Amino acid sequence: MDFPALPYFPITIDTEFSHLRYAVCQCLQSHDAKRRKMLQHELQKLWISESNPNYVMALLSVRTGFDLFLTVKNFPPGSEVIMSAINIPDMIPLDISIDTLEPKIDLLPKLISAKTVAIVVAHLYGRIINMQPVIDAAAEFNLAVIEDCAESFCGFSHIGHPDSDLALFSFGVMKFYTSFGGCIAKVKDQEILQKMQTFYETYPVQTSGMYLKKVLKYSILYSWLQVGFLPKFGQEVLSRLGVDYKSLFVGLMRGFPDKMLEMIRWQPSTALLATMLYRQKAFKPSEFDLQKIKGQYFLQNLPEGFEAVGEHAYINNFWLFPVLVEEVDTVVNTLNLLGVEAYRGATQLSIVEPSGGEERSSILDPLSPKDKATLNAHYPHEAKFLIDHVIYLPVHKLVPIYILDQMLKICSLAMKSSKQPDTRFLPTRNKLFKSKL
């Protein structure tokens, strides 16, 4: 018999009805060029500090900024970009440490070729990594540094490394302080900034109607996920209809489900710029403190059989709460039956694998020293392990402590019910992949 479901989902929409109402009202107002310029100027002031005086652009999305930067850099055909190995795919992967989520910089020289022009490093799951080793290595090999901060906004004390050529912060619907779209780009070089601005001005401007459509869609999702009795009611109705509501909701939250290149080459509407400024000016450190307190509480009491991700990260803001288990599907199904909405596909992140179909050994297979020595250094084994074994739990600021306690008990019961071979799982992973190899 199924247990009553706890009405919390691993992903939340970090908003309130007042924020949604503000965004709708901005869509219904007329905006002139003077107001648009003022909003851009105010956002720039907000994001410039003594510790990071790099230039600021307000964009439609992180992918817009990435696309713009690569366009104006105009790297030669066939150029290669190295990317931390958990991200949006199709780059050369640099493996990461599960304990810190930092890229393994010592592996970088083995990946660099005469075609290498840049390195992209992502701060994953709200865990902020120490960028200085990346900056130092990039300087040594004359690489551009792109800092993917899409998941790591936590206020204005951490706004990217000043020596990153480009830092990108997302305010999409699944991110902290969402404005239901939008991105802030920090650009180091003034000449590159001017080229990006010139190119960007050729893009059409998103209409208020286009933005309004997104806000209304997210208003419905917000209601179904987080308002009163609707989460539990919605889950029951969709389940009875045979609909995978988790995949449905996550899919509806995707910023650009299709025709991505066409969709990202737009400027944000003035209504979106206004909502970005409204949300970001209202930043409260206490909201992040609450998220961190609850995340840390659950982490400190994590039952055996669950392994933390990024436990020793430079800064941990708990945007998501990922954990590793061995029998992933079994544990997820058991937790779901016991009422905990664990999920596997909470983000678009996946393993960035090297091209060429390199063969690899399973990390759970016993390996001789000789086999270990011959493992392909280009293959991101630890990142692969993470993606293959990660699940996401509903641990965030909206969940009361007594529910977290209940969830901890259910997690312990689920692990025992699924008969996880704890003595084999964690020691094997730690033996093969010690942090900072």
N, C-alpha and C positions, 0 to 999 in steps of 0.2 A: 504494500500500500504506500502511495506517495505521501510525503510529509508536506504540510502547508508551506508554500513558497515564501521566502523572505523577500519583501518587495524592493529589492535593491539590485541594480545592474552594475557590472564592472565599469561601464562607461557612463558618465553623467554629462548633462549639459549645464555648464557652470553659469547659470543665469537665474533670473526671477522674472515674474510677469511685468514688473516695472521696466526692466531692460527691454523686453520684447515690445512693450507699448511705446517706449521711446523710439525704437528703431522703426516701428510702423508709422509713428507721427512724422519722423524725418522723411520717410518715403512720400508722405502726403503733402509735404511742404514744397514750395518752389525755392530753389537755391540758385544764386547768381555766382559769377566767376569770382567776385570779391570774397564771398563767404567760403568758397572752395579753397581759395588761396590762404585765407585765414586759418582754416582747419588744418591744412598741410603745415603751415608755419607753427601752429601750436603743438602738433604732434612732433615736429622736429625739435622744438625746445624741450619737450618732455623726455626725449631719448638721447640728448647730448649731455654728457657729464664731464667732469675733470678727468675721471679715470678712463673714460672712453669718449673722446671728442669726435669720433668718426661721423661722417655725413649720414643723413637719414632720408629714406624714401618710403612713402606710404604706398603699398602696392595691393593688388588684388589677392595674391596668394604667394606662398613660399616658392611654388613652382614658377610663378611669373618672374620672381627675382632671380632664380637660378637660370632660367632661360635667357633673361636679359643680360646677365653677367657673361654667360658663355657666348652670347651673340656678339657683344661689343669687344670681348677679348679676342675673338676671331682666331682661335687656335688653329694651327695647320690641320688639314684633313688627316685622319688617322691618329690624332693625339689621344693620349690615354689619361683617364682620371682615376685615381685611387680613392676608394670610399670605405669607411668603416663598415664591416661586413653585415651589419643588420641595418637595412634601409630600404628605399625603393630600388629594385634591382637594375641591372645592366651597367655596372661599372666593374673595375678591378677591385676585388675585396681585400681588405686588411683585417685580419682576425681581431677579436676583442676579448677582454677578460670578463668572465661572468661576474666575478666578485666586485669589480669596479666599473664595468662597462667601458673602460678606456681601451683605445686601440693599442695593439702591441707594436709599439714604435720600433722595437728592435728588429721586427720583421720587414720594416719598410724598405731598406736597401735592396732586399731580394726581389721586391716587386717593381722597382723603378727601372725604367728603360730610357732610351734616348727620346721616346715619344711621350713620356710622362710630363704633364703640365700642371697638374693640380691635385690636391687631396681634399676630400670632403669628409668631415667628422661630425657625427650626429650625437647630441645629448639625448639618450634614450629614456623613455618612461618617466621623465621628470628628474632623472639623475644627471647632475651637472658634473662633467669631468674636468680635470686639470688640463687646460689647453697648452700650457707652456712647453711641454715636451714636443707637442705637435708643431708648434710655432718654430721651435729651435730646429727640428728635423727638416721642416719645409724650407727654412732659410738655408740650411746646409746644401739642399739639393735644388734650390731655386724653384720651388713650387708655390703656386697660388694656394691660399688656404680659404676654404669655404666652410663656415661654421653653421651647421644645421641646428638651430635652436628652436625648431618648431614645437617641441614638446616640453620646453624648459623655462617658459616665462614664469618668473616668480617675483616680479617687481623690478625696480630700477637700480638695484645694487649689483645685478648681474645682467649686463646688456651686451655680452659678447666680449671677446678679447680684443683689445685695441689694435693688435697686430694681425688680426684676421682680415683678409682682403674683403670678405663679404660675410656678414652674419645675418641670419634670417629667422624671424620670430613669427609664428602663426597665431592667428586669432579666429581660426575656423571653429565650427560648432562644437567639436570635441575637446577644445583646448581651454585652459584656464583663462578667465576673463574674456570669454568669447564675445565677439561682436558679429557673429554669424558670417564670418568671412574677414578677409583682410590680412595684411602682413606688414611688418616693419622690417626694412632692410637697412643694415648699417654698412656703409661703403667706406673703405679706408682711403682710396686714392681719388682726388678731386677730378682728375681727367677722366677716369673711368666713370665716376658719377655723372659728369656732364654728358658723356656719350650715352649712358643708360637713360638719362632724362630726355635727351634729344630723340632717341629711338622710341622711348615710352610714349612721348607725345603724339606719335603717329598712330597709337592704338585708339580704338573707339572707347568712349566712356560708357560704363555700365549704366543703364537707365535705372531710375528709382523703381520702376515696375519690375525689373529683373531682380533687384535686391528684395523688394517686397515679397515676391513669390517665394524666395528662399526663407525669409523671416517667418512667413505664415506656415510653411512646411515644418520648420523647426519648432514653431509654437505648438503644433499638433504633437510632434515627437516629444517635446518637453512635457506636455500634459500626460501623455501615455506612459512616460518613463518615471515621472517624479511627483505627480500631483495627486494627493489624497488616495482614494481607493482605486484610481485608474490603472496604476501599474499591475496590481494583482488581477483586476478585472480584465485588463487587456491581454495579459498572459494567458488567462484561462480561456478567453474567447478564441484567440488565435490558435492556441494549442488544440482546441476542439475542432477547429477548422483545418487542422493539419498544416498550419503555417509555422515555419521556423522563425519565430518572432525576433530572435536574437540576430539572425542573419538579415532579416528584413530591416530592423532598426539601424544596424550598422551600415547596411547598404544605402539607406536613405540619408545617412549622415555624410556619405562620401562627397567631397567637394566637387570632383569632376569625374563622374562615372564613365563618361565616354567623350570622344572628340576633344581630348585633353588639350592638345596644342591650340586648337581654335578657341577653346574656352578660357585659357589662361592669358591670352593676349588681349586683354581688356584693362582699362583703368577702372579703379573703384568708383562707384557712384558717390556723389557728395553726401548722400544719406548714410552710406557705409563709413565714410570718413568721419562724419559727425558721431556715429555710434562708437567707432574706435576711440575717439577722443573722450567721449562721455564715460565709457567703461574704464579706460586706462587712467584717467584722472582720479577716478574713485578707488584706486587700488588701496587695499587694506592688508598690511602684513599679518594681522590677526587671523585672517581667513586661511592663509598659508600655514600659520602656526597650528591651527586646528587640524588641518589636513595632515601635517607632519606628526602631531601628537597621536592621532588615531592610527596612522600608518606604522609608526614606531611601536606603539602598544601591541598591535597585531603581530608585527615582526618579532618582537621579543618573546612572544608566546606561541610562535609558530610550531605546530605539532611535528613530531618526527615523520620523516618521509616527504616533507615539503622542503625545498631548498630555496633560500632567498636569492633574488637577482639584484645585483648592484648594491649589496649590503655595505660595502666599503667605498662607495662612491664619494667623490669630493664633496658634493652637496646632494642631499636626497629630498626631493619635494613630493614624491609619491603621486605623480600625475596618474599613473596606473599602478596596480599592485600585482605584478607578475611573480609567479613562483614556478619552480621546476618539480616535476614528478616523473616517475619512470613510466608507469602504465597510464598514459595521458587520457585516452578515451575512457578507460575504465573508471578513473578517478573523477573525470568530468561528469560522466553519466551517474555515478553514485552520488556525487554532491548535488546534482540536479534533482535526483529522486528524493534526497533528504532536505530539499528546499533551498539550497544555496545556488544562485545563478552564476556558477563558474562558466567560463567561455574560453574558446581557443582563438577565435578570429577577431579580437577586439580592435586591431589596428591593421593598416595596410603594410606594415613592416614585414619583410621576409628576408631570407638569406640571400646575400649577393654572392653568387657562385662564379668562379672563374670560367671563362669559355674554354672549349676544347674537350669537355667531357672527361676531365681527369678522374680517374678512379680513386676511391678512398676506402679505407678500412673502417668498419663500424667501430665506434669508440667504446662500445661495450664488449667487443671481442677481446679475448686475451692476446696481448701483443708482446712479442719478444723484443729485447733491446734493439736488435737489428731492424725489426719491422718499424719500430718507433723512429729510428734514425732515418728511415727511407720515406717516411710520410711526406707527401707533397707539401712543401712549405707554403705554396700558393693557396692551398685550400683552407678556408676558415673553419677549422674543426670545432672550435669552442663555440663560435657563433651558430654553427649548424646544430650543435647539441642543444643550445638554448632554444632555437626555433622549433626543434623537434619535440621538446619536452616542456614548453612553457604553457601555462594556463593563467587566466586572469580572474582574480577574486574581487567581489564587490566591497572593497575596503576604501572608504573615502570619508570626507567630512560630514556627509549627510547621514551616515550610519551611526546610530546611537551606540554608546559603549556596551550596553547590555545586549544589543544585537551582535556586536563583535564577539562578545563572550560566548553567545549561543553559536555563532559561526565557527569559533575555534573548537568547540565541542563536536560540532558536526564534522569538521575537517578531520579531527582525530578519529571519529567513528568511521568516516568514509575511508580513511587510510587503512584501518584495521579490516574493514569489510572487503576492500579491494585486494587485501593481502599483499601489499607492497613489500618487496624484498629489500628492506631498508639497508641491511648489512652489505648488500651488493651494489646498490645504486650510487649513493654518494661517495663512498670510498673509491669506486672505480673512476668516477668523473674527476675527483680531486687528484687521484694518482696520475691520470693521463694529462690533465690540464691544470696545473698549478698556476695561480695568478702571476702575471708579469713574467712569463717565461723569457 
